[in-house]
Amino acid sequence: MAKNILICDDAAFMRMMIKDILTKNGYNVAGEAENGLKAVEKYNELKPDLVMMDITMPEMDGIEALKKIKASDPNATVIMCSAMGQQAMVIESIQSGAKDFIVKPFQADRVLEAVKKVVG
């Protein structure tokens, strides 16, 4: 069965890029969100196998959204993505429950490696 993935990024082209990488490799993109608030709503509605979450977004940032998703579903699987590969953000993401962290601009194989590692 194809894994259902929710993509959360405020940049439409980034969502499109991630979606392209995932769908070409047999994953199903269940939905997309352009900010953290929508990400939490969509997560509760879709219950995806994995969330690819940007950190810097309007309304609610990715770390806050991650915390809310993990609070409602402790088993949620989230991979954080951000252009800001700052150590503090990576650490906060992992401490908040993220399974992995991808730094933008990312390579397709790095995205797939992270996804395979956490959901198979």
Residue pairs with C-beta under 8 A, 6 or more apart in sequence:
2 26
2 27
2 28
3 27
3 28
3 49
3 50
3 115
3 119
3 120
4 28
4 29
4 30
4 46
4 48
4 49
4 50
5 22
5 27
5 28
5 29
5 30
5 48
5 49
5 50
5 51
5 52
5 115
6 29
6 30
6 31
6 32
6 33
6 39
6 42
6 43
6 46
6 48
6 50
6 51
6 52
7 15
7 18
7 19
7 22
7 29
7 31
7 32
7 33
7 51
7 52
8 32
8 33
8 34
8 35
8 36
8 38
8 39
8 42
8 51
8 52
8 53
8 54
8 57
8 62
8 65
9 15
9 18
9 34
9 52
9 53
9 54
9 57
9 81
10 34
10 35
10 54
10 56
10 57
10 58
11 54
12 34
14 54
14 81
14 104
15 32
15 34
18 52
18 81
18 111
19 29
19 32
21 108
21 111
21 112
22 28
22 29
22 111
22 115
23 29
25 112
27 115
30 46
30 48
31 42
31 45
31 46
31 48
32 42
33 39
33 41
33 42
34 57
35 57
35 58
35 59
35 60
36 53
36 57
36 59
36 60
36 61
36 62
36 64
36 65
36 68
37 59
37 60
37 65
38 59
39 51
39 53
39 60
39 62
39 65
39 69
40 60
40 65
40 68
40 69
40 72
43 51
43 69
43 72
43 73
43 76
44 72
47 73
49 77
49 119
50 77
50 78
50 79
50 115
50 118
50 119
51 69
51 76
51 77
51 78
51 79
52 78
52 79
52 81
52 102
52 111
52 115
53 62
53 65
53 66
53 78
53 79
53 80
53 81
53 98
54 62
54 80
54 81
54 82
55 61
55 62
55 63
55 80
55 81
55 82
55 84
55 89
55 93
56 62
56 82
56 83
56 84
57 65
60 68
62 80
62 82
62 93
63 80
63 89
63 92
63 93
63 96
66 78
66 80
66 93
66 96
66 97
66 98
67 96
67 97
69 76
69 78
70 76
70 78
70 96
70 97
74 97
76 97
77 99
77 118
77 119
78 97
78 98
78 99
79 98
79 99
79 100
79 101
79 102
79 114
79 115
79 118
80 89
80 90
80 93
80 98
80 100
80 101
80 102
81 101
81 102
81 103
81 104
81 106
82 89
82 101
82 103
82 104
83 103
83 104
83 105
85 103
90 101
93 101
94 101
99 117
99 118
100 114
100 117
100 118
102 110
102 111
102 114
